[in-house]
Amino acid sequence: MSVLVYAESDQGIIKKIAQELISYGRALADQLGTTLYVAVMADVGTQNLAQYGAQQIVHIEHEALQSFSADAFAQAIAQSAKSVEAEVVLVSSSANSRYLAPMLAVGLDAAYVPNCTQLPLSTSPFQVTHSVYTNKAEATTEMTSAVKLIGLAKNAFGVSHFEGTAQTTSLTPDLNPSKCHVSATDRATDKVMIADAEIVVSAGRGLKGPENWHLIEDLAEVLGAATACSKPVSDLGWRPHSEHVGQTGKPVASNLYIAIGISGAIQHLAGINSSKVKVVINTDPEAPFFKAADYGIVGDAFDVVPELIEKLKQFKTLNA
């Protein structure tokens, strides 16, 4: 028996969320006294995965896997898991993994628990802790299936580093024709992506118009952050829908989330609640966001943000 991690990649580069997942998988494999296998797609360089805890690497090769297809990827990962007799299979909390995980669970006849926040409380019986009710509470679930499928919440475990190397084997899966086909992919290559960002700077209608968004972009540039927005902003066409975060947009679990001119509707808070530190800047001291924030500034964004940018630039210069 073993533990298998599916390590996501983008254009041949392993994602940070996958690095964390590999480290989690290694800790779990050590807890179970078994071996950690890491499944990657063919375009991924595998030489650096051992530093995150990989012991064995399964290189999955098939022409149908050149672009993401949930059912094809689920079939390939399931066959990889069966080939190494995996008792536990681990996926991330990304949009793609959440999409393929139910299909993977069916293929493995496995119980699936997403949003896990720590190592299992017990392995006999197998009990895991996971966030529920849009991260407002935690639950403990006992998994009784022969194969367990676990989804790890972002930033729940951290990245560890290991010495040594990992052996690599190849697998060419036997895939049924996919019912999903990618017609086009629109990539943003000149900015930090929300899913991978440690820091997210987000804004709402308090910015008064798209012509003022340079304040958000300038602050994000200084911090090395991703930019995001509230639903009304994307609905108004001020920003692309790809930047909409919240319960009905992209979930955010960054280390730092800065909300500027966002009142804090419950749907927005539900989507960013997993962020570790939340900062709000708003002119309304009664804005709901202040109740959820760790730090708050009551003030006009057009006064506060330029001053904040200047102070951060001074700080970076002094510490360069």
C-alpha angles and dihedrals in degrees: 000000000000147000119256126198122196103215112203121217140186119214090340096313120114110237121239090241087059092051089057091046092052091051090049090048092052091051090050092047090051089049090053094041094239143107129282117227121190119204116207134170120255098261093061122102106228102191096097101044094089090069089067093048107276113150100174126021125206112203108205112207126187133128090230090064098062090103128028117276115164097213094044093047091046091053092049095048092046091053090047091051092050092048092059094036092240116196093187126033120193130203132173130247095251122128091254094050092047087052096051099034097083090050090047091050090054092048091052097036084234136152111244125211117177130194096036111176105191145008115295114286087221136003095200100067093018106234126172134187118224138169119255139178092042091310095307094117143013128234134194116223128189113218114207102171120110090242121040123205114200129186114204119217114236117264090007097119113013131221121292127193128225138184124235139047137279128227118233130216129177129232128191105194125212102237131192113224110280120242090206123076129184110225097180142350123214110199129192105212103168101063144052111270119233094232093056099036124118089193127035125191111198134179141189141195089305086085086069095215147001091263089072096052091100086083090062093043092048092050091046091050092053091048097040087239138148120247122233141166144204123262096257090055093054091042089055090052094242090124134015118268088242087075095051110115128186139075092314094037134040117328115234126210100166126150089240128024119185116194116195121188093350116132094205109245113194092250091056094046091049091058097049100034093107092064110112099221122025123193124187131195114190139144092223112078089196094057110132091233091072090066091056098039128098091208131018139187119199102208148095112291090219089062101033102044098053089048091048091050091051093049092048091051090051091049092050091049092052091049098042 
